[in-house]
Amino acid sequence: MITNFEEITCGLTYIEKKIIPVIISKLKQHTIKNPIKSVEIIKYINKETGYKIAQPRFRKICNFIRSNGILPIIATSKGYFVSRNKIQIQNQIQSLLERSDAIAIAAYGLKSFITKK
């Protein structure tokens, strides 16, 4: 769980784990040539499962799928898709690392406000 975001970053619920196959099945239909926006896939998930999922929880599920090596989900400004292409996967890894670096830099910047004398 992440401090200040406990509700949306807690572990997956039983229902969220059950809908992973639905998400995987839908994502597998999308490649770099036809990515799907999160709004579209969430609408599909809600309709197919009857479970109302929000964007932060969708991202949490995608993180779970990636973290457990289940499916190589790629996310770009154009949407989500699945790829086995080594370069596309390397680019996704680079994107994730750059985002984590940007967050770390912001955290260190904030630290200056509590360490100044």
Number of C-alpha atoms within 10 A of each C-alpha: 10 9 7 8 10 10 12 17 16 12 15 14 10 8 10 17 13 12 16 17 11 13 20 16 10 16 21 15 12 17 17 16 8 12 19 21 15 17 13 11 18 20 13 15 20 15 11 12 13 9 13 11 14 15 13 13 20 20 14 18 21 22 13 17 18 14 11 9 10 11 17 20 23 24 22 14 7 13 18 22 22 21 18 12 10 9 10 17 17 12 15 17 13 12 15 13 12 12 12 12 12 11 12 12 12 11 11 10 11 11 11 10 9 8 7 6 5
